[in-house]
Amino acid sequence: MKIDWAALGSVFGVSLVVTVALVGLFTLGITGLSRHERAAAQGGGAALAVTGAYACFAACAAAVAYGIYLIVA
């Protein structure tokens, strides 16, 4: 059996970058919800923060769904 180390390294690099990107995107979503909670506690509105948070969560869900699609297909 011969292992293609270049392909293995490429897969590792792409998976590492995608994982870091998804964690960052999810963190942005959590931050947006946190800002909304702070604004609500102070009596203000932060509709843009909530919209951004939901967009981040939707992008995370789409990336996960695409990954599952790639595995199944």
Backbone as ProteinMPNN parsed JSONL, in Angstrom:
{"seq_chain_A": "MKIDWAALGSVFGVSLVVTVALVGLFTLGITGLSRHERAAAQGGGAALAVTGAYACFAACAAAVAYGIYLIVA", "coords_chain_A": {"N_chain_A": [[0.848, -1.174, 0.0], [0.554, 2.186, -0.85], [0.943, 5.394, 0.365], [-0.339, 8.52, -0.433], [1.181, 11.204, 0.391], [1.143, 13.914, -0.155], [-1.492, 14.418, -0.967], [-2.799, 13.71, 1.369], [-1.786, 15.653, 3.123], [-2.851, 17.919, 1.891], [-5.622, 17.533, 2.235], [-5.692, 17.64, 5.019], [-4.859, 20.304, 5.449], [-6.912, 21.819, 4.173], [-9.145, 20.994, 5.67], [-8.446, 21.961, 8.179], [-8.401, 24.756, 7.758], [-11.093, 25.213, 7.029], [-12.387, 24.378, 9.356], [-11.451, 26.263, 11.248], [-12.525, 28.559, 10.09], [-15.294, 28.045, 10.291], [-15.613, 27.958, 13.074], [-14.912, 30.589, 13.698], [-16.974, 31.961, 12.344], [-19.218, 31.015, 13.716], [-18.625, 32.066, 16.213], [-18.855, 34.804, 15.675], [-21.617, 34.893, 15.3], [-22.553, 34.252, 17.896], [-21.522, 36.461, 19.237], [-23.016, 38.514, 18.066], [-25.589, 37.892, 19.018], [-25.108, 38.283, 21.721], [-24.62, 41.024, 21.795], [-27.136, 41.904, 21.12], [-28.587, 41.108, 23.371], [-27.393, 42.733, 25.334], [-28.122, 45.26, 24.372], [-30.891, 45.092, 24.566], [-31.175, 44.913, 27.306], [-30.436, 47.45, 28.029], [-32.45, 48.905, 27.033], [-32.496, 49.542, 24.357], [-32.551, 48.876, 20.777], [-31.274, 46.308, 18.695], [-31.37, 45.4, 15.929], [-29.807, 44.941, 13.687], [-27.64, 43.525, 14.702], [-28.834, 41.119, 15.451], [-29.768, 40.215, 12.99], [-27.337, 39.882, 11.633], [-26.234, 37.886, 13.261], [-28.016, 35.746, 12.834], [-27.544, 35.386, 10.13], [-24.897, 34.513, 10.19], [-25.205, 32.072, 11.566], [-26.828, 30.754, 9.73], [-25.062, 30.539, 7.579], [-23.167, 28.843, 8.725], [-24.744, 26.536, 9.078], [-25.297, 25.988, 6.397], [-22.735, 25.396, 5.441], [-22.144, 23.087, 6.91], [-24.181, 21.42, 5.971], [-23.409, 21.25, 3.281], [-20.98, 19.926, 3.577], [-21.886, 17.448, 4.545], [-23.32, 16.691, 2.308], [-21.19, 16.354, 0.489], [-19.936, 14.165, 1.639], [-21.883, 12.16, 1.456], [-22.47, 12.055, -1.268]], "CA_chain_A": [[0.0, 0.0, 0.0], [1.332, 3.414, -0.97], [0.198, 6.55, 0.857], [-0.063, 9.776, -1.128], [1.355, 12.148, 1.492], [0.756, 15.257, -0.612], [-2.954, 14.49, -0.907], [-3.165, 13.679, 2.786], [-1.49, 16.987, 3.652], [-3.819, 18.856, 1.308], [-6.895, 17.325, 2.934], [-5.527, 18.158, 6.374], [-4.818, 21.767, 5.396], [-8.247, 22.346, 3.857], [-10.043, 20.758, 6.803], [-8.051, 22.877, 9.252], [-8.862, 26.106, 7.401], [-12.557, 25.238, 7.088], [-12.775, 24.295, 10.765], [-11.196, 27.565, 11.875], [-13.499, 29.505, 9.537], [-16.615, 27.776, 10.88], [-15.581, 28.385, 14.474], [-14.952, 32.05, 13.676], [-18.313, 32.381, 11.936], [-20.13, 30.734, 14.831], [-18.298, 33.038, 17.257], [-19.489, 36.064, 15.282], [-23.045, 34.76, 15.585], [-22.733, 34.348, 19.345], [-21.246, 37.853, 19.596], [-24.18, 39.3, 17.652], [-26.676, 37.653, 19.977], [-24.712, 38.909, 22.98], [-24.855, 42.467, 21.651], [-28.584, 42.108, 21.17], [-29.004, 40.988, 24.778], [-26.952, 43.946, 26.029], [-28.938, 46.389, 23.918], [-32.231, 44.916, 25.12], [-31.108, 45.216, 28.731], [-30.309, 48.896, 28.174], [-33.653, 49.535, 26.501], [-32.34, 49.869, 22.942], [-32.77, 47.78, 19.837], [-30.096, 45.96, 17.905], [-31.879, 44.504, 14.887], [-28.703, 44.589, 12.79], [-26.836, 42.489, 15.363], [-29.581, 39.856, 15.381], [-29.76, 39.802, 11.592], [-26.001, 39.368, 11.368], [-26.059, 36.62, 13.978], [-28.77, 34.71, 12.122], [-26.847, 35.138, 8.866], [-23.729, 33.686, 10.521], [-25.676, 30.727, 11.879], [-27.287, 30.152, 8.473], [-23.868, 30.176, 6.811], [-22.612, 27.645, 9.372], [-25.614, 25.406, 8.742], [-25.107, 25.68, 4.976], [-21.428, 24.746, 5.292], [-22.269, 21.727, 7.448], [-25.013, 20.663, 5.027], [-22.59, 20.993, 2.1], [-20.032, 18.887, 3.959], [-22.621, 16.176, 4.578], [-23.597, 16.361, 0.908], [-19.959, 15.848, -0.101], [-19.664, 12.834, 2.177], [-22.889, 11.215, 0.978], [-22.461, 11.943, -2.748]], "C_chain_A": [[0.899, 1.244, 0.0], [0.459, 4.588, -0.552], [0.629, 7.791, 0.091], [-0.014, 10.891, -0.075], [0.949, 13.566, 1.101], [-0.758, 15.433, -0.547], [-3.435, 14.506, 0.543], [-2.911, 15.03, 3.447], [-2.457, 18.032, 3.14], [-5.168, 18.746, 2.006], [-6.811, 17.869, 4.353], [-5.552, 19.683, 6.387], [-6.183, 22.38, 5.129], [-9.188, 22.152, 5.036], [-9.714, 21.677, 7.978], [-8.557, 24.287, 8.979], [-10.383, 26.215, 7.509], [-13.036, 25.18, 8.527], [-12.578, 25.625, 11.469], [-12.198, 28.604, 11.374], [-14.886, 29.293, 10.136], [-16.675, 28.201, 12.343], [-15.64, 29.904, 14.565], [-16.324, 32.578, 13.313], [-19.321, 32.151, 13.056], [-19.89, 31.716, 15.981], [-18.895, 34.401, 16.944], [-20.999, 36.032, 15.545], [-23.348, 34.895, 17.068], [-22.509, 35.784, 19.808], [-22.421, 38.752, 19.224], [-25.354, 39.114, 18.599], [-26.374, 38.288, 21.329], [-24.945, 40.42, 22.926], [-26.342, 42.79, 21.681], [-29.088, 42.055, 22.615], [-28.606, 42.228, 25.567], [-27.809, 45.14, 25.649], [-30.354, 46.289, 24.473], [-32.247, 45.244, 26.612], [-31.019, 46.719, 28.978], [-31.498, 49.636, 27.582], [-33.566, 49.91, 25.038], [-32.633, 48.665, 22.068], [-31.508, 47.534, 19.038], [-30.505, 44.951, 16.834], [-30.762, 44.06, 13.946], [-27.84, 43.481, 13.395], [-27.533, 41.133, 15.272], [-29.584, 39.332, 13.948], [-28.401, 39.228, 11.206], [-25.751, 38.033, 12.037], [-26.787, 35.487, 13.263], [-28.118, 34.381, 10.779], [-25.61, 34.256, 9.102], [-24.138, 32.247, 10.81], [-26.169, 30.015, 10.624], [-26.105, 29.725, 7.605], [-23.196, 28.939, 7.403], [-23.428, 26.41, 9.017], [-25.447, 25.008, 7.281], [-23.777, 24.972, 4.752], [-21.472, 23.309, 5.797], [-23.092, 20.865, 6.494], [-24.225, 20.325, 3.762], [-21.556, 19.909, 2.399], [-20.691, 17.516, 4.004], [-22.95, 15.726, 3.16], [-22.353, 15.767, 0.239], [-19.637, 14.441, 0.39], [-20.6, 11.811, 1.579], [-22.773, 10.989, -0.526], [-21.321, 11.123, -3.26]], "O_chain_A": [[1.869, 1.33, 0.753], [-0.648, 4.754, -1.066], [1.821, 8.077, -0.021], [-1.047, 11.447, 0.299], [0.466, 14.329, 1.938], [-1.247, 16.479, -0.119], [-4.366, 15.232, 0.89], [-3.727, 15.498, 4.24], [-2.843, 18.937, 3.88], [-5.786, 19.76, 2.331], [-7.756, 18.492, 4.837], [-6.198, 20.286, 7.245], [-6.57, 23.349, 5.782], [-9.952, 23.058, 5.368], [-10.615, 22.12, 8.691], [-9.086, 24.94, 9.878], [-10.899, 27.207, 8.025], [-13.996, 25.862, 8.885], [-13.454, 26.066, 12.212], [-12.667, 29.437, 12.149], [-15.577, 30.26, 10.455], [-17.684, 28.744, 12.793], [-16.343, 30.448, 15.417], [-16.792, 33.546, 13.912], [-20.177, 32.997, 13.312], [-20.834, 32.147, 16.642], [-19.388, 35.084, 17.842], [-21.581, 37.033, 15.962], [-24.297, 35.58, 17.451], [-23.229, 36.272, 20.679], [-22.782, 39.65, 19.984], [-26.037, 40.079, 18.941], [-27.28, 38.776, 22.005], [-25.411, 41.018, 23.895], [-26.752, 43.825, 22.206], [-29.919, 42.868, 23.02], [-29.387, 42.724, 26.379], [-28.18, 45.942, 26.506], [-30.953, 47.309, 24.815], [-33.225, 45.793, 27.118], [-31.473, 47.208, 30.013], [-31.547, 50.866, 27.626], [-34.484, 50.545, 24.518], [-32.925, 47.575, 22.561], [-30.761, 48.467, 18.742], [-30.052, 43.807, 16.831], [-30.771, 42.928, 13.461], [-27.365, 42.6, 12.679], [-26.882, 40.114, 15.042], [-29.419, 38.133, 13.724], [-28.326, 38.204, 10.528], [-25.128, 37.146, 11.452], [-26.241, 34.396, 13.104], [-28.138, 33.23, 10.342], [-25.318, 33.362, 8.308], [-23.488, 31.309, 10.347], [-25.956, 28.813, 10.466], [-26.145, 28.671, 6.97], [-22.708, 28.083, 6.664], [-22.871, 25.361, 8.692], [-25.455, 23.82, 6.958], [-23.703, 24.04, 3.952], [-20.897, 22.415, 5.177], [-22.743, 19.713, 6.236], [-24.361, 19.224, 3.229], [-21.291, 19.06, 1.548], [-20.111, 16.532, 3.546], [-22.872, 14.54, 2.841], [-22.455, 14.784, -0.496], [-19.12, 13.621, -0.368], [-20.174, 10.711, 1.228], [-22.953, 9.87, -1.006], [-21.185, 10.943, -4.47]]}, "name": "protein", "num_of_chains": 1, "seq": "MKIDWAALGSVFGVSLVVTVALVGLFTLGITGLSRHERAAAQGGGAALAVTGAYACFAACAAAVAYGIYLIVA"}
